[in-house]
């Protein structure tokens, strides 16, 4: 079987869709029918573009969401207000760089609510809308296309929606397990693989928990994995993926927690497929950490083989060489070629030109084919 290719999930929203998503996020009036029509058109185009680029495990691009980490505030109770984002530890002493990056990547204009009350599920209607639109977009391509949908892990929600209500991190997580379980199970019941986004296990060390010690952070990360496992207890591991990253921005990243410190927390998580950064200059060397780890036999590695912070298009030969490293660790059949992170993590934010997205994904396919022929 050829080496599969995929990506982390989010795709650029585009100039037409972004204002609608931001207006909806801010609670401003918007035309619901026009919004649905615009999102459906964008998802349909994105699915076709992924398949044309040779992607074998496709997503809806998260095109109906303003962002991967804050969308749930319209589905759950307990969130409100707005907290300005604190600079990441690597960028905090570099105000001029922060200004330059904002000029290049855009500003993160979405609402950053905090947890101010009990978290409970209110509605899954937006999820059902996402599922309906995704199925409509997939229909012309037949039943053989593998597809996945993203969802925020419980730990991710705690990292972005800061706790202002619960007596402890664990108490916050416990209610999130109950509140998010139905979303996770609904995605799988619809026929899609579930991707849990988990930057809380790496990036949050130098963002939300930058004042903690490594030991304190690792305890938080371990509790987050326990919560993820509890929330997905009814879902087979092979139907799930999890994404680990250190932040999709072009900063120094000299405060990133090393993979070797978190890998023993990551591997016990229930999802069988692990997506992680393996292309950017701060983490490409960590293929050796995977080589030296004790990886359970059912785990599938989906390393990021193309960077999503640069408009360079990686050469297929480079991608093939990167694949071969991981195939040497777990075998070709347990490697999926993926991306470091999403191409459009938030509406209106990101450095990659939309046209370059498809160039990169075509090169990913070409590199996978090269590696497949050699392996």
C-alpha positions, -999 to +999 in steps of 0.1 A: +000+000+000+014+034-009+025+057+019-004+078+030-002+116+031-023+139+053-019+173+071-028+186+105-062+199+096-066+237+092-064+254+058-064+291+049-099+306+053-096+331+024-106+368+022-143+361+017-148+338+046-126+354+072-147+385+079-178+363+084-160+340+108-147+369+129-181+387+130-197+355+142-170+350+168-176+385+182-213+380+184-220+406+156-250+403+133-244+381+103-265+363+076-266+327+087-277+314+053-249+334+035-224+320+061-235+284+055-233+289+017-199+305+019-185+278+042-199+250+021-183+264-011-150+267+007-151+232+021-161+218-013-132+236-029-107+225-002-116+188-004-112+188-042-079+207-039-066+182-013-075+152-035-060+169-065-028+175-046-025+138-037-036+140-001-050+106+009-064+115+043-083+148+040-101+172+063-127+199+060-099+224+067-117+236+099-132+262+076-164+267+096-144+276+127-126+308+136-098+288+152-089+253+164-087+262+201-116+286+208-145+274+187-161+255+216-172+286+235-204+286+213-211+250+222-204+249+259-214+270+289-189+285+313-169+308+291-169+346+289-150+378+287-117+384+268-081+380+280-053+396+259-028+370+248+005+369+267+036+368+245+053+334+243+085+332+264+107+332+233+091+363+219+085+383+251+119+400+250+117+407+213+090+434+208+103+444+173+101+408+161+066+405+175+056+436+156+071+423+124+054+389+128+021+406+133+026+426+101+034+394+081+010+369+097-019+392+107-033+397+141-053+371+162-086+389+164-107+361+178-122+362+213-100+348+241-126+339+267-118+324+301-136+298+321-159+318+345-185+291+354-194+254+352-186+239+318-215+220+303-225+210+267-252+232+253-254+224+216-237+203+190-255+220+161-224+237+148-207+203+147-236+187+128-233+216+104-196+209+099-204+172+094-231+179+069-209+203+048-180+178+049-201+149+037-215+171+009-180+180-002-168+144-001-198+129-019-186+135-055-153+117-048-168+084-038-167+064-006-130+055-007-116+088+005-103+086+041-113+117+061-108+132+096-122+160+116-104+181+143-115+186+179-099+204+208-086+181+235-096+188+271-061+200+279-060+224+249-092+240+261-077+246+296-046+262+280-065+287+259-096+293+281-078+301+314-095+288+346-112+315+366-138+293+382-127+258+392-107+251+424-081+231+405-069+222+371-081+186+376-116+198+384-118+219+353-106+189+332-132+166+348-161+187+336-144+191+302-142+153+298-180+151+302-187+182+281-165+171+251-171+134+250-202+136+228-184+158+203-156+132+199-180+103+197-203+121+172-173+127+148-164+090+148-200+079+145-203+101+114-176+080+097-146+103+102-114+097+121-111+120+151-080+142+155-074+156+190-053+187+189-029+187+218-004+216+217-010+217+255+015+189+258+044+209+243+037+245+232+019+254+264+051+250+283+064+283+269+030+300+265+003+294+291+025+277+316+057+296+311+059+305+348+058+269+359+087+246+364+093+217+340+082+194+368+049+213+373+042+214+336+048+177+332+022+170+359-003+192+341+005+175+308+000+141+324-034+151+338-043+164+304-036+130+288-056+112+315-085+135+307-081+128+269-081+091+276-112+093+298-131+114+272-123+089+244-127+057+263-155+045+240-136+052+207-112+026+192-076+039+192-072+032+155-100+058+148-080+085+165-051+108+158-034+134+181-013+163+171+016+176+192+033+209+184+054+237+198+036+266+181+030+275+145+049+308+143+083+319+131+099+328+165+132+317+180+116+287+197+146+286+221+122+280+250+105+249+236+104+220+260+125+191+244+106+161+230+125+138+253+109+154+283+073+148+271+074+117+250+067+094+279+035+114+285+025+115+249+029+077+241+003+065+267-024+086+251-051+064+235-050+077+198-030+053+177-017+079+152+007+107+165+013+138+144+043+159+155+067+185+142+097+170+125+106+195+097+113+228+114+149+236+125+142+233+162+127+198+161+139+180+130+168+165+150+143+148+174+137+119+150+164+103+171+142+106+202+116+085+184+143+061+174+153+056+210+118+055+225+098+024+232+069+029+208+039+006+212+033-017+183-001-002+174+012+033+172+015+050+138+039+080+134+028+109+112+058+132+113+056+167+099+078+166+068+069+201+055+071+233+075+040+255+077+058+287+087+077+291+055+067+296+018+096+275+007+084+244-010+103+214+003+120+193-024+105+158-028+139+142-022+142+159+012+107+147+021+116+112+010+148+113+032+128+124+061+102+096+056+130+070+054+143+080+088+109+072+104+103+041+083+136+029+097+122+032+132+087+016+129+085+004+093+070+019+062+035+007+070+034+026+102+044+060+088+020+087+074+036+117+057+021+149+073+028+185+080+043+203+110+011+222+119-020+237+102-019+261+073-045+283+088-048+278+126-069+310+130-090+330+106-070+358+091-038+346+107-009+328+089+021+333+068+016+307+041+002+320+008-029+298+000-015+289-034+017+277-017-003+253+005-012+232-025+023+233-039+036+220-006+010+192-004+018+181-040+055+180-031+046+159+000+029+134-022+058+133-046+082+128-017+061+100-003+061+083-037+099+085-039+103+070-005+077+043-013+096+033-044+128+030-025+114+012+006 
